[in-house]
Amino acid sequence: MGGVGPTFGQVRFFNEFAGKAYEDKRPRDRYATESARLLGVLDKRLTGRNWAMGADYSIADISLLGWVRNLIGFYEARELVGFDRFLRVQAWLNRGLARPAVQHGLKVTAS
């Protein structure tokens, strides 16, 4: 969990902002590869579980949901990190985003 924020944030910088103009794509690719690795860790962790820590939605899920959602949406890195291969992460994200409190929070921030 500790590496998700910094790594996904670097993907955004190198994929979308000033780093996008860098001719050398190795920095972008390094963070995309590490992001994919972290998604793989989460995907494996979700084997036989609905949530990161087990049967119950927890602070771990709350912490990760926004980062994963932004990585594939706002950061436009879905293809870059190969998100579609992480089937358990996709199902987890959908479960999390469907929660009423999460839906409420997304509406508040959209205003």
C-alpha positions as CSV (number, residue, x, y, z in Angstrom):
1,M,0.0,0.0,0.0
2,G,2.8,2.4,0.8
3,G,4.1,2.5,-2.8
4,V,0.7,3.0,-4.6
5,G,0.4,6.8,-4.1
6,P,3.9,7.8,-5.1
7,T,4.2,5.3,-8.0
8,F,0.7,6.0,-9.5
9,G,1.5,9.8,-9.1
10,Q,4.7,9.4,-11.1
11,V,2.8,7.5,-13.8
12,R,0.5,10.6,-14.0
13,F,3.5,13.0,-14.3
14,F,5.3,11.0,-17.0
15,N,2.2,10.0,-18.9
16,E,0.2,13.2,-18.7
17,F,2.1,16.3,-17.6
18,A,5.6,17.6,-18.3
19,G,7.1,14.1,-18.5
20,K,4.9,13.4,-21.5
21,A,7.2,15.6,-23.6
22,Y,10.3,13.7,-22.5
23,E,11.8,11.9,-25.4
24,D,13.2,9.2,-23.2
25,K,10.3,7.1,-22.1
26,R,12.2,5.0,-19.6
27,P,11.1,7.0,-16.6
28,R,7.4,6.6,-17.7
29,D,7.9,2.9,-18.4
30,R,9.6,2.3,-15.1
31,Y,6.7,3.7,-13.1
32,A,4.1,2.0,-15.4
33,T,5.9,-1.3,-14.7
34,E,6.0,-0.7,-11.0
35,S,2.3,0.3,-11.0
36,A,1.4,-2.9,-12.9
37,R,3.4,-4.9,-10.3
38,L,1.5,-3.2,-7.4
39,L,-1.8,-4.0,-9.2
40,G,-0.6,-7.6,-9.4
41,V,0.1,-7.7,-5.7
42,L,-3.4,-6.4,-5.0
43,D,-4.9,-8.8,-7.5
44,K,-3.2,-11.7,-5.8
45,R,-4.2,-10.4,-2.4
46,L,-7.9,-10.4,-3.5
47,T,-7.8,-14.1,-4.3
48,G,-10.7,-15.5,-2.3
49,R,-11.5,-12.1,-0.7
50,N,-13.9,-9.4,-1.5
51,W,-11.8,-6.7,0.1
52,A,-8.1,-6.1,0.6
53,M,-8.1,-7.4,4.2
54,G,-10.7,-10.0,3.9
55,A,-14.5,-10.1,4.2
56,D,-15.0,-6.6,5.4
57,Y,-14.5,-3.3,3.7
58,S,-11.7,-1.5,5.6
59,I,-9.4,1.6,5.6
60,A,-7.1,-0.3,3.3
61,D,-9.8,-0.4,0.6
62,I,-10.7,3.2,1.2
63,S,-7.1,4.2,0.8
64,L,-6.6,2.2,-2.4
65,L,-9.9,2.9,-4.2
66,G,-9.2,6.5,-5.2
67,W,-5.7,5.7,-6.4
68,V,-6.8,2.8,-8.6
69,R,-9.8,4.7,-9.9
70,N,-7.7,7.7,-10.8
71,L,-4.9,5.6,-12.4
72,I,-7.2,4.1,-15.0
73,G,-9.5,7.1,-15.4
74,F,-8.2,10.6,-14.6
75,Y,-4.6,9.6,-15.2
76,E,-5.5,7.8,-18.5
77,A,-3.1,5.0,-17.8
78,R,-5.4,2.0,-18.1
79,E,-3.7,0.6,-21.2
80,L,-0.2,1.8,-20.1
81,V,-0.4,-0.5,-17.0
82,G,-2.4,-3.3,-18.7
83,F,-5.2,-2.9,-16.2
84,D,-7.6,-5.2,-18.0
85,R,-5.6,-8.3,-17.0
86,F,-6.2,-7.7,-13.2
87,L,-9.7,-9.2,-13.1
88,R,-9.9,-9.4,-9.3
89,V,-8.9,-5.7,-9.0
90,Q,-11.5,-4.8,-11.5
91,A,-14.2,-6.6,-9.6
92,W,-13.0,-5.1,-6.3
93,L,-13.0,-1.6,-7.8
94,N,-16.6,-2.1,-9.1
95,R,-17.7,-3.3,-5.6
96,G,-16.0,-0.3,-4.0
97,L,-17.4,2.3,-6.4
98,A,-20.9,0.8,-6.0
99,R,-20.9,1.5,-2.2
100,P,-23.5,4.2,-1.3
101,A,-21.0,6.2,0.7
102,V,-18.5,6.2,-2.2
103,Q,-21.2,7.2,-4.6
104,H,-22.1,10.0,-2.3
105,G,-18.5,11.1,-2.0
106,L,-18.1,11.1,-5.8
107,K,-21.2,13.3,-6.2
108,V,-19.9,15.8,-3.6
109,T,-16.5,16.1,-5.4
110,A,-18.2,16.5,-8.8
111,S,-20.1,19.6,-7.7
